[in-house]
Amino acid sequence: MYILEADIILLGFSSIEYTDFIFENTPVKVVALRDSPRIDLVGVEVGPFEEGKEYFIRFWIAKQLEKSGLVRLSEDGSISAAGLYKIQWKERIQPAYQLSPLPERFYPKLRYLLKELKEQSKEGIEKIREYERVKQLSQDIITCRLKKIISLASSSEYSEQILKNMTVEEQELFKELRRIISSWQSKILEETKS
């Protein structure tokens, strides 16, 4: 999914807020665990539900209905610790000027995973360890990608192909870094012209 810079500006969102909004409102498949009449939410109607049948509803609604025991997510496309290990490994073996592709809506899913694990960490020491492990793994992925984005942004040439493997959030960062670096270089070179 491509998000236009104008869309983000018009809505007054940062790219991070915008991708979180899109993620929360993405339809996901759920299975009804019991029959239920139609539910009226603020501006949204869901149901009625028939036990055992599959439905597509927005992620944020699905999570609330799951907590109440009404539905079970059959696919939420979430990220697991095992998935993060694979992403980290792929990112580390890439050359310094190449980013590996990330799963769709990676950062919102990552933030959601960390939030869920942090809540679960109240349950005991094993959950605390899992949260810390995933948090460290996430930080490693982010740091590795950030170093590459900074290098690419300071490079004098880049192609649109480079942007292809960046998430929307990373593209926004890349463009801002390029603007700052270009401005700084211009100021330095102007001083030497005198």
Secondary structure as GFF3:
##gff-version 3
##sequence-region A 1 194
A	DSSP	alpha_helix	5	11	.	.	.	ID=ss1
A	DSSP	alpha_helix	15	24	.	.	.	ID=ss2
A	DSSP	beta_strand	27	32	.	.	.	ID=ss3
A	DSSP	beta_strand	39	41	.	.	.	ID=ss4
A	DSSP	beta_strand	44	46	.	.	.	ID=ss5
A	DSSP	beta_strand	54	58	.	.	.	ID=ss6
A	DSSP	alpha_helix	59	67	.	.	.	ID=ss7
A	DSSP	beta_strand	71	75	.	.	.	ID=ss8
A	DSSP	alpha_helix	81	93	.	.	.	ID=ss9
A	DSSP	alpha_helix	106	120	.	.	.	ID=ss10
A	DSSP	three_ten_helix	121	123	.	.	.	ID=ss11
A	DSSP	alpha_helix	125	154	.	.	.	ID=ss12
A	DSSP	alpha_helix	160	164	.	.	.	ID=ss13
A	DSSP	alpha_helix	168	193	.	.	.	ID=ss14
###
